[in-house]
């Protein structure tokens, strides 16, 4: 059972590695669901950790139907991160009718595969119409892995759908459940879905004393100021994964 930790910074990656993780999804702005990381962050993680790095390619929050100008930026970001040596990219393209954007997905997959890296279609798949048909489309386009919660808010709630995809298509692409995954439910998720890997944020909250002034605040949480990876939660998740085998 392999675990992937969702990280929003270089520091998050250090905590993930110290907690025993071997693979991370590297983002920025996790409070928006994860956006493209800075090139400096990518370089630091590649230079100073031994982690397998899947970098996010996402130019903004909300959905996955992008303007041509946004796609141009995504493709340039993708090529720059691939040239630096990331192990793969996570991305997602949908049309306005929530079908998979075949043209843009193929362009991204082909770019990633030219570098011999892993193409991961992220949770945009959870917003796609006809889940199974969309997965089949991604397989045809050469996607290597999908990150999914089974079209539910949490992966445990979508376990039946994930199990179906794993059973029918798990020999043709990797199925990576994510959202709400933790050490307490990893074993049950594994048993219900038959997957061999899982994605978790292992989220922890911190305070920054300069976040709130006399008449303004930059906090995006009611009690805390910003989110980050917890090394302790990573350690517990990894330990549970090792028990599963």
NUTI-71419 format. One record per residue: x, y, z of N, C-alpha, C, O in turn; residue in three letters. Coordinates in pm, whole numbers, plus 50000, padded with zeros to 5 digits. Atoms other than C-alpha are relative to their C-alpha. Example, Ala and Ser with C-alpha at 12.3 -4.5 7.8 and 13.67 -1.06 7.14 Angstrom:
BEGIN
500894988150000512304955050780500905012050000501945011850066ALA
499184988149994513674989450714499235010950073499745022050090SER
This chain:
BEGIN
500864988150000500005000050000500895012350000501625014750096UNK
499174988250014501665032049880499175012450029498015013349988UNK
500724987749970500715066450009500695011849931501925012449923UNK
499544987650061501055099749831499495011550086498315011850122UNK
500384988949915501045131750034499835012749916500705016249836UNK
500294987550070499475163449899500705011450072500385014550187UNK
499164989749938501965191449966499815013449930499605014149809UNK
500184986750055501665228849920501245008650005501195020549972UNK
498784992149987505255239549979501214990850013501074978650026UNK
498765007549976508875228850011500034994550142500414983050164UNK
500035004449861508465227050388499064988150017499384978750090UNK
500925011449995505455203950343500694987349952500524976650010UNK
499305011750055507615180850133501044994650098501214982550110UNK
499045004449899510305179950401499304992350111499804982050156UNK
500755006849895507705170450660499484986549950499474976750025UNK
500485012550056506265143950430501124989649994500914978050028UNK
498885009250010509665128550372500444995250138500704983450158UNK
499625003949864510565129050742498974990550060499314982450146UNK
501055008949951507235111750807500014986349934499254977549972UNK
499875013150063508235083250578499364998649863499414987849804UNK
500625000550133506385092050256501074999149892502195004049908UNK
499105001450113508005083349926499565008249878500375011249790UNK
500514992550115505775102649685499125011550046498345010250141UNK
500834988349970504185137149693499375005349873499895003649763UNK
500564991650104501845157249480500325014350041499855018950145UNK
499504986849963503445191749479499145011049938498965011549816UNK
500914989450040501135221949462500445013350061501445014250131UNK
500074987849920500715257649573498525002050031497674995249973UNK
501384996049972497545272749722499044988350021498054986949950UNK
500865011649973496035241249868498595004150042497644996550024UNK
501334995549960493135261850006499095002449879497875003949894UNK
500774999250124492035265449641499904986549931499424985549818UNK
500025013350060492355228249581501324996049936501454985149882UNK
498695002950055495965230449468500215006449863499455003849770UNK
499644993650127497565251649194501454996649966502154990350045UNK
498635002550047500815249848995501015005650100500895017250140UNK
498974994849908503845252749227500975009149928501075008949805UNK
498984991450061506555278449170501174991449954501424980650007UNK
498825007150051509615267748973501054998750109501724988450119UNK
499025000649891511805276149273499664988850098500554981850146UNK
500425010849910509755252549491500314986449939500824977550007UNK
499715012750068510045224649235501484996950007501874985750038UNK
498555002249997513805229249216500484996050139501284986850153UNK
499575003149863514225229049595499634985750039500434978650098UNK
500445013549964512195197249636500824989549926501234979549985UNK
499225009650077514045179349357501464999550046502074988850047UNK
498584999349961517465190949481500264995050141501364990150169UNK
499735002549859517005184549852499164988950064499184987250186UNK
500725011749949514705154349886500204988449903500654990349790UNK
499955011850087514605119149746498584995749960498374984549915UNK
501405003050026510835120849695499714998249851500335004649766UNK
500605000350133508995110149383499035011749995498175013050082UNK
500754987450004507395142849274499035000249880499444999749764UNK
501044997650100504105146149087499585014650017499025018350120UNK
500284985649990503665183349014498645003349941498254998049837UNK
501314995650046500285199848976500145010149887501015018849890UNK
500104989950105499445218848658498565005250001497674999149943UNK
501344994249985496455240948741500165015050022500735019050123UNK
499704985749995496425278548677499125008250092499455019650124UNK
500954992549916493455288648895499104990350074499094978350047UNK
500955008349929490825276249135498744997749918498675001349801UNK
501305003350060487275264449057500154988349903500874978749931UNK
500105011650088486645241948756501154998149905502255003249927UNK
498935005150084488615227448470499765002249851500324995349766UNK
500264996150139487265243448153500765013149977500305023850018UNK
499064988950004490115266648060499965007949869499675002549763UNK
499814991650116490585295847823501274995849928502164989749988UNK
498805003650076493155291147547501255006350061502315000050062UNK
498854993449938495425316147720500454992650126501654991950154UNK
499665007849881495265295348040500694986949962501624982450028UNK
499405012550046496075263647848501435002349954502314994049979UNK
498644996850043499115280347693500955000950119502064995850115UNK
499194999149878500415288548040500214986250060501324982950102UNK
499905013549944499675253048160501034991649924501824984549985UNK
499085007950080501605237547873501455004550021502374996350025UNK
498644995049977504605260147929500474996250140501624992150157UNK
499655004449864504555253248305500354985250000501324981050063UNK
499795014550005504305216048229501374996749943502114988649999UNK
498715003050063507305216047998501175004350089502184997350097UNK
498914995549913509425236148239500214990550117501354987550152UNK
499865009149886508695212948530500504986349957501284980050029UNK
499495012750053509275181948319501495001049970502244991649997UNK
498584998350033512605195848202500875000550126502054997350121UNK
499274999849873513605200548567500164986050057501074983550137UNK
499855013949954513025163448630498914994850090499124984850158UNK
501095005649920509665159248804499634986249945499894983249828UNK
500315013850040508385123448793498674998749928498384988349868UNK
501285000250070504985132448656499245012750026499665021150106UNK
500844988249985502265158448629498564995950025498074986149968UNK
501435001749976498725160248764499275011549932499665023149948UNK
500714989950078496245178748544498594995149973498254983750004UNK
501355004150038492645178548422499385010149907499435022149934UNK
500684991350095490755192648124498594994849976498404983249940UNK
501385003350031486965192748090499425010249905499825021949904UNK
500784990850082484655207647832498905006350087498685002150200UNK
501054993149926481825230947937498854990850037498134993450133UNK
501075009649968479415201247930500484988950093499794978850111UNK
499425009349901481645182848182500424986649940500504976650011UNK
499365011650062482965157547931501505002449998501955013850008UNK
498544998750009486695150747907500375007549872499895004149764UNK
499504992850117488415175647676501104991449938502254991549982UNK
499105009850060490035149947450501245006549939502355001649959UNK
498884993750069492205173647248501075005050097502255002350078UNK
499034994449906493825191547542500624989050087501814989650119UNK
499465011049920494195159547746501054992449921502104989049976UNK
499035007250083495945142047457501295008149986502385002549989UNK
498824991550013498285171747413500864999250125502094998350116UNK
499255000749876499265170647779500614986250021501774985150059UNK
499495013749984499615132747792501204997849908502214992249951UNK
498915001850094501795132947481501265007350045502375002150032UNK
498864992449949504025159947630500674992550115501894991050117UNK
499465007149884504445140847957500714987349958501794984250009UNK
499405012750043505175108247779501255002149916502114993349911UNK
498754997150073507795124747557501175000750097502314997950059UNK
498964999549896509725129747880500094986750077500924985450167UNK
499985012949933508995093847988499465000550142499874992650226UNK
500514998149865507005105548292498534995850011497924991549913UNK
501335005149969503655097448455498935010849981499055021950034UNK
501134990950025500425114048336498864996650094498284985750087UNK
501035002049898497915117948621498835009549974499015021749979UNK
501204991750012494375130448556499405001250139499004991350199UNK
500394997949861493335145948886498484999850018497764994749932UNK
501415001549963489935149949052499025007849912497835008649943UNK
500934995150102488505168348754499094988549955497954990849915UNK
500805011650037487305132848679498764998950088497754993150045UNK
501165000849909484955136448978498905009849962497795009050015UNK
501014990850051483135164648797499514995949861498635002449804UNK
500355004150136482865145948466498694992349997498374984950090UNK
501225007850019479575132248338500394985949955501414984049890UNK
499775014050035479365094448295501414995750043502334994749962UNK
498715003049936482195084748529500764988949929501924990649892UNK
499315011450060482995051048379500425002749857501534999349817UNK
499664996850139482865063148019501175009849994502025008949906UNK
498914990349995485165092148112501324993250032502364996549976UNK
498805007749968487645067948268500494992649876501694992249848UNK
499635007250123487595047447948500655009349899501605005649831UNK
499404990050090488315078947747501425003150042502315004149957UNK
498664997049950491315086547968500964988549971502124990749938UNK
499175011750031492625051147921500405000349852501564998049818UNK
499744999450144492335054947544501025011049966501785009749870UNK
499094988850023494265087747565501384997750061502295005750040UNK
498705003549946497105070947755500295005050139501445004450184UNK
499804995649861496575085248104500464988150084499924977150071UNK
499425010949920498605064648352499294997950133499234986750184UNK
500595000849865496765072548677498885010350012498955021049953UNK
501024990149968493595089348798499945001750152500014992050227UNK
500254996849861493165106849131498515002750013497985011449944UNK
501454999149996489535103049235499434997250138500004989650217UNK
500775003049879487065103449521498724992649964497794992150044UNK
501195007350042484545083049323498805009049981497655004949999UNK
501034989750025482595114949241499185003650125498055008450114UNK
500584995749874481775120649608500965009650069502125010850029UNK
499164990549929483095146649851501214993150063502314998550062UNK
498935007749937485155120050032500134986349934499144980649888UNK
499755012850067486755088549894499244988450063498824979349993UNK
500745010849936485085066450153498554999749952497964989049938UNK
501374999350050481695078550029499904995149856498854990349814UNK
499985004550139482705070449672500684986649982501074983149871UNK
499245012550004484295037049759499434989849901500184982849835UNK
500615009750092481805016449557500375003149856500714994149778UNK
499634996150136482485036349241501484997749974501874993249866UNK
498565002350013486235034749300500284985149983501104981249901UNK
499825014550009486004997149353499654994749862500324985949810UNK
500425004350133484174993049023501085003349896501424994949813UNK
498964995950094486815012548832501274991650020501914987449923UNK
498825008149971489624993749007499844985949946500774980449886UNK
500245013850043488064959948930500004998749848500574989249793UNK
500165001150145487274966948565501205005449922501495000549812UNK
498964993350079490204989048463501355001150071502275007250018UNK
498784998749922492894985548730501234994049935502364997049974UNK
498855005650072495064965448492500425009049884501405006249815UNK
499694991050112495044994448243500405014050045501015021449969UNK
499524987449943495585024548467499954998950152499204990850208UNK
499975000049855496355031748831498855008450055498545019250004UNK
501094992949935493475042149056500495004750137500854996550222UNK
499474993949878494485066049334498875007250073498505018350034UNK
501074993349924491725073949587500555011650082501635010650142UNK
499604988649921491935108049751498805007950048497735007349987UNK
500984991549932489925131649975499494993050126498764983250120UNK
500435005449871489395124750343500704987450042500254980850136UNK
499275012349966491905096150351500945002750117501675012650117UNK
499124998549884493695091450684500344986250057499864976050009UNK
499575012749940495285064950904498824992250056498874979950062UNK
501145006749940491915057351062499104992849902498394983549941UNK
500895006550096490135047650740500734993349883500094988049793UNK
499225005550111492975035750513499724985249977499534980949864UNK
500225014350011492464998850588498624996949942498474988249856UNK
501365002250051488715000650528499905004049853499244997149774UNK
500014995750140489245019850204500664989649911500164986449803UNK
499285010450075491734993750086499124987749983499044982049874UNK
500845011950006489354965450170498795001949910498374992649841UNK
501194997550080486384981850000500305001949852499474998749767UNK
499704996450138488164992549682501004990949929500974989849806UNK
498995008550062491044968449624501175007849941501965002149865UNK
498914991950053493424997149544501314996650072501314989950175UNK
498705002549939497124996149621500725012950037501905012850071UNK
499404987249966497725033149684498915009750043497735007750014UNK
500964990049953496075063449843500685013650011501895014650026UNK
499544986150000496385101349846499415007150122498215006150147UNK
500474993549878496165122150165500715013350020501895014749987UNK
499384987149970496765158050270500724999950134501645007850155UNK
499435000149864497645148950632500065014350053501105018950102UNK
500044985749974496545184350702500075003650147499484997250234UNK
499834994249867497545204251007499865015249982500135020449874UNK
500194985550009496805240851086500965007350092501245002850204UNK
499054991949923499215267551208499525014550007498655018849931UNK
500274985649989499045303651319501255008049965502385003649989UNK
498944990450029501125332951198499605012950071498545018450041UNK
500404988449920501135362351442499795012849920499235022549971UNK
500164987950081501195387451156498814999249904498655007849818UNK
501115001950093498055374550982498895010350016498285014549918UNK
501124991049973495565397951148500485013050062501235013150159UNK
499664986949948495935435151203498815006250071497844999350100UNK
501064993249926493755461051375498674999649925497614998349986UNK
501254999650075491235462251091499984991149878499154993149789UNK
499925008750117492175434850846500534986450040501324985350133UNK
499465013349977492815397450839500214992849868499464994849773UNK
499705007950119494355374150582499834985150029500304976749952UNK
500255014049965493285341950755498894994449912497965001649876UNK
501065006550077491215317050555499404988350077498804979350018UNK
500595010149913490185295450851499515007250125500125017050167UNK
500594993049886488025304951147500925000850121500995011150188UNK
499185000449878490485294451416501495001149973502265005450060UNK
498575000250032493825291651235500265008249875499335012849808UNK
499644990950108495725310750971500344993149868500014998249761UNK
499615006750125497125285650721500174985050024500404980650137UNK
499895014549990497295248450648501364995249953502025001649870UNK
498725005950038500345226250617499944985050029499004980250092UNK
499925014449977501375189850625500494997350142501405004150191UNK
499565004349868501705173050964500904987849986500474977449934UNK
499085011450004504755150550992499464988350081499604976750042UNK
500565010449914503025131451271498894992349929498834980149936UNK
501095006750073499945124251058500554991749884500024981049854UNK
499365007850106502175113150771500574987150057500394976350000UNK
499415011949937504025089451003498954989650033499164977650011UNK
501085009249965500755074251124499414993549875499104981649876UNK
500555005450125499465070250768500934989749940500504979049898UNK
499005009250057502675054150647500064987150081500154976250025UNK
499985011849914502705030650947498804991149973498934978849969UNK
501205007750029499145020050872500114993349863499684981849846UNK
499805005850133500015014450506500934988150005500724978149936UNK
499045010949988502934992550606499344987750066499694976350034UNK
500745011349940500584971350822499174992849895499074980649896UNK
500825005750105498334966150523500854991749904500444981249857UNK
499075007650085501324955350315499905003849856500614998249772UNK
